[in-house]
Amino acid sequence: MLFINHENELTWDKKFQGLYFYAIWMPFNRKVIRMLDTVSDNLPNVPLFAIDVVYFKSFCKRFNIITVPTTLIMENGKEVKRIQGVTHSKEFVAIFSDICTE
């Protein structure tokens, strides 16, 4: 997972991407990161980007983020699935796998 430090680090060069919107103060932030690491292990060709909502308000506006955590699955730069809140690890991985397998 790439933790975004600058807006130009978000790339659309792969068919699928995952965007994880978080706030560092969230108590379950580490749990979601571990789930995304599992997704990354299972789908190494799907880049995952972590975006801190405190520092990247423009991304929040652009993607209409009103709840944290929110994870978006993007296909060719367009949102195909929005996961708000924390879900079970197996379900999280299954959602990504169902969408991002060609």
Buried (B, 14 or more C-beta within 10 A) or exposed (E): BEEBEEEEEBEEEEEBBBBBBBEEEBEEBEEBBEBBEBBBEBBEEBBBBBBBBEBBEEBBEEBEBEEBBBBBBBBEEEEEBBBBEBBEBEEBBBBBEEBBEE
